[in-house]
Amino acid sequence: MRVLIVEDEVRLAEALGQIISEQKYSADVVHDGAAGLDYALSGLYDVIVLDVMLPKLSGFEVVRGIRAAKITTPVILLTAKDEVSDKVTGLDCGADDYMTKPFAPEELLARIRALSRRQGDVVLSEMTFADLTLNLSAYTLSRGAKSVHLGNKEFEVLRILMANPKQIVSKEDLIIKVWGMESDAEDNNVEAYISFLRKKFYFLGSKVNINTIRKVGYRLEAEEGC
């Protein structure tokens, strides 16, 4: 499971990220509403944990933006206020749940699990493209009976490419979504991890290629008959 945390209290955000990571979930953390909306619009997340009082865009505005883009990812709003009007506003904006600070970590985790399976939805345990299967919990890439473990950034790069099959993903998008908006990562960082992935495709004997679209980005493609 992949969770997005949007919280401007840095210490709280880091604590939440740690709690979620300890459950062997992937957690991305950002600290303002504009960044939160940008990340959420990627459609990569299973659940979004979103503070209401944020710089740049409020949590309410972020939820509206997510729903306007037809992104259905479940959203839990966090707030220091316990007023019914705020809860109503959040739910009317499109949020799925509402928690008042302070809260017990165990309750947050329980609500994340509950939302991930809401309305009978099943959280994907793997992604496939042609002859490759990416296990989202074990961080392994396999072709048939042969598999290889991926490092964290290799996994994140490939997950994004698989989430956008046959579409071009820019280097800029990969840097933002894998390294973060405040990162010093550059194009050569992306190129290095693309190279690592290509070597693992070769090791597995896959017919899948990561094609470079010059000055644009990358696209997953498979040979005919794959």
Secondary structure as UniProt FT lines:
FT   STRAND          2..6
FT   HELIX           10..22
FT   TURN            23..24
FT   STRAND          26..30
FT   HELIX           33..40
FT   TURN            41..42
FT   STRAND          47..51
FT   HELIX           59..68
FT   TURN            69..70
FT   STRAND          75..79
FT   HELIX           84..93
FT   STRAND          97..100
FT   HELIX           105..116
FT   HELIX           118..120
FT   STRAND          126..129
FT   TURN            130..131
FT   STRAND          132..135
FT   TURN            136..139
FT   STRAND          140..143
FT   TURN            144..145
FT   STRAND          146..149
FT   HELIX           152..163
FT   TURN            165..166
FT   STRAND          169..170
FT   HELIX           171..174
FT   HELIX           175..179
FT   TURN            181..182
FT   HELIX           187..204
FT   STRAND          208..213
FT   TURN            214..216
FT   STRAND          217..222
FT   TURN            224..225
//
